[in-house]
Amino acid sequence: MQRTLKLVACAALWACSLSAQSPGDSLYGAWCARCHGVDARGTPAVSVRTAVAPADLATCAVNSAETEDQWVGVVTQGGAAFGLSLDMPAYGDAGTPEQIRAVVRYVRSLCRERGWPPGELNFPRGFLVEKAYPENELVVTAEGRGQELIYERRAGRRLQFEAAVSTLIDSIDRPFDHATGAIKYNVWHSLERRALASVGLEASPPLGRRDRWELEPFVALGVERPDFIVQGEVLAGWEETEGIAGGSLRLGAGRDLNRFVPMVEAGWDWARGAAGTLTVYPQTWIKLSRLRHVAGSIGAGIPLNGPDRGQVTLTAFLLWDFGDGPLLKGW
């Protein structure tokens, strides 16, 4: 009798384990485990040989960085369609769209650490507004005669460090303008609401053409609706010996058309003892690589009031999201 009870208990546990196994779990085992490993850590089976090491899909930094639709595209069309490894086959003919999405959701569920902002909240970068999403990017910007090189490095789930160097080509024989260091922290995000918010601080030492310390605390926001994306930033300016010296309110809206994202930004800036100025920035974000990790933007800055009213300046940037892949891959 005791032996019979034990057999019944084992059978019940086996049945429960089968029912608990999700469709994505079983499909992952059939499609992906040979190369990416049973635990998705990128350890292939002994019999498998690949030209490129399989990705560690269980790492939160990897499986949370892209959108669900981007993952679905790679599984459906294969790596070659996105300039990735030919070792990654296409499963568009092997499974239904529902099965492929189930596999993607299973892989994304392997991130057991809470607090990683999902890739759906990584909205296209504007020229003016600071993104709320923590990034790994190298960006070169230009506005009129000014240029800036920006290096952004993500640290863990929510934190980002930044270093930037600015130059100005004009009549003064000192092209180095200033250097900036910054820190940004994502304080809140919601995939359900398609929104996030971050706080940060920029600091510029007395280098180049600046003769005193300058600090700029800021708050950055982003929200997506079915037809458009809105990003905003509020910042204050503080100068050594002078205290609060000014501030800025920045707002941008755009529509993601996949390859192109037309957008308009506006910045209202004020300085102590001077009237506020309003500048608008019509621009277009452009996806340059199939992987979407290299992109650019071109637009213009148009002052609507103040001493520079009507003096249009060209704006542009080129960015490389090195967290998504090497510069020469993904084309």
Helices and strands as residue ranges (DSSP letters): H 2-20, H 23-31, H 33-36, H 60-63, H 68-77, G 79-82, H 97-108, G 119-121, E 137-143, E 146-155, E 159-168, E 176-190, E 195-204, E 214-225, E 228-239, E 243-254, E 260-271, E 277-287, E 294-303, E 313-320
